[in-house]
Structures are given as structure tokens and as C-alpha cells.
Amino acid sequence: MALLNILITGTPGVGKTTLGKELASRSGPKYINVGDVAREGALYNGYDEESECPILDEEKVVDELENQMAEGGVTVDYHGCDFFPERWFHAVFVLRTDNSILYKRLETRGYNEKKLGDNIECEIFQVLYEEAMLSYKEDTVHQLPSNKPEELEDNRNQILRWTEQWVKAHNP
């Protein structure tokens, strides 16, 4: 049986982790938060003092996840997507959030002014959506709004329906 791999991406604060965990609890795919994997495995190659965050070693992350992704049935959550092999994902969902809502979410997290500004700018200019469109086939990439709690439920249900259709089509 073919197993579906999904990537949930978007600017920090758009709800990737909440949606990923919700999907895993409802449909059972293995859920991987790349930030957690990086922390647990110390998969970094430095620290960005200005943004106050570690710098991900993308090659180490890919090496760490390769076997799990080959097995399939995985939902991955990370704000970047251009370093993952295209072959890993059957669907890429880019979450989008209104800038004023996103600002409040990131401010609540305690982001410094530079980090706040960089992330809001990233959302305004659709940087992660463009990254996804350049990194994956167009029909693989889907944008979903993530502003209100009701949208979380809508997004979960939409992804679950899409997953069911994919499984039926790929497992005759």
C-alpha cells in the first residue's frame, strides 16, 4: 500500500504545528516537527545572534529523516521547504495568516523586533509560498488560510478529504 507524505509549511506562527498534530491525532500519520528533530539531534551548524536562533544544518536534517520519509505515511512540519527532496512529498500545504494576526502571535512568543519584522515581511511577500512553488510541482502545492480556529478545522478536514482521495487513487 502506498503511503502519503505531506509537508505543512509557512511563516512561523501560522499554525503548522497545531494543524500537524491535529492531523496526526485524527488520521494516524506519523508527525515530525523538524524543529524538534533538530533540537533533539543537535542538527545545527551555528547560531544567528541577530535573530536569536540556531542555524539548521539542512543536510543533517535530510540524512536524519531519509528512512522515515522512504517508509511513507509522514506529515512534516517546518517553515522552510526548499532543502527537502521533491520526491519526499505528495502534497505541500502552505498556511497563510493575515499580517496583523500573525504579528500578535509572534509578539506573544517574545520575538525580538528584527525577528518579528523579518517574519511579517516573509508573509507579506509570500516568500514561503514562492519557495514551495519553485521547489515542488505546481499541482502539489496548496495554500490554506490560517487566521481563525474554525479555519484549523476546515483545513484539517480538507487535508483529510484530499488524503482519502489520494489513497484511493494510489491503492486500487
Disulfide bonds with the S-S distance in Angstrom:
none
